[in-house]
Amino acid sequence: NTSRGPAVDPGALYDALKSNRIFAAGLDVTEPEPLPPDHPLLQLSNCIVIPHLGSASKRTRDQMAFLAAQNLLAGLKGERLPNCVNPEVYG
């Protein structure tokens, strides 16, 4: 997950889901976070909000730790990070 809640306009998403222009949505992050209990998106049957659970499997978390360790070791050596999310910083 390299995005944040503000990348999605919740009002536009609600309208698109309600009118079936978008079939369904699964949100791992929201803006604001957490959504208030009465937020319209939470009332839709075709929208699920699972805060920060999109990567919650042992295999995924193990891989995340491995990638982070690779970056840490490269950074300590003064090398380019092999798993850099924003490589434009090297531009």
C-alpha positions in Angstrom: 0.0 0.0 0.0 1.7 3.1 -1.2 -1.4 5.4 -1.1 -3.2 7.3 1.5 -6.9 8.1 2.1 -6.8 11.5 0.4 -6.2 9.7 -3.0 -9.9 8.9 -3.0 -12.8 11.4 -3.0 -15.2 9.6 -0.7 -18.2 11.5 -2.0 -17.4 10.6 -5.6 -16.8 7.0 -4.6 -20.1 6.8 -2.7 -22.0 8.2 -5.8 -20.2 5.7 -8.1 -20.9 2.8 -5.8 -24.5 3.8 -5.2 -25.2 4.1 -8.9 -23.2 0.9 -9.8 -20.8 2.8 -12.0 -18.2 1.0 -9.7 -19.3 -2.5 -8.7 -17.6 -2.6 -5.3 -14.8 -1.1 -3.3 -12.5 -2.4 -0.6 -10.7 0.4 1.4 -7.6 -0.2 3.4 -7.1 3.5 4.2 -9.6 6.4 4.4 -9.8 10.1 4.9 -10.5 10.8 7.7 -9.3 7.8 9.5 -11.2 6.2 11.0 -14.4 7.0 9.2 -17.2 8.2 11.5 -19.6 5.4 12.3 -22.4 7.2 10.4 -20.3 7.8 7.2 -22.3 7.0 4.1 -19.7 4.6 2.7 -20.2 2.3 5.7 -23.9 2.0 4.9 -23.2 0.4 1.4 -23.3 -3.4 0.9 -20.8 -3.1 -1.9 -18.1 -1.3 0.2 -15.9 -2.8 2.8 -13.5 -0.9 5.0 -10.7 -2.9 6.5 -8.3 -0.4 8.0 -4.7 -1.6 7.4 -5.7 -5.2 7.0 -4.9 -5.5 3.3 -1.5 -6.9 4.0 -2.4 -8.9 7.1 -1.2 -12.4 6.2 1.9 -14.1 7.5 3.4 -14.5 4.0 2.9 -10.8 3.1 4.2 -9.5 6.5 7.3 -11.7 6.2 7.9 -10.3 2.7 7.4 -6.8 4.0 9.9 -7.4 6.7 12.4 -8.8 4.2 12.1 -5.8 1.9 12.4 -3.4 4.8 15.6 -5.2 5.9 17.0 -5.0 2.4 16.4 -1.2 2.4 17.8 -0.8 5.9 21.0 -2.7 5.0 21.5 -0.8 1.7 20.9 2.6 3.5 23.4 1.8 6.2 25.9 1.1 3.4 25.1 4.3 1.6 23.7 2.4 -1.3 20.5 3.0 -3.4 17.5 1.4 -1.7 16.5 -1.6 -3.7 12.8 -1.3 -2.8 12.3 2.4 -2.9 8.7 3.5 -3.1 9.6 7.0 -4.6 12.7 6.4 -6.8 12.4 9.9 -8.2 14.4 11.0 -5.1 17.4 9.6 -6.9 16.7 11.7 -9.9 
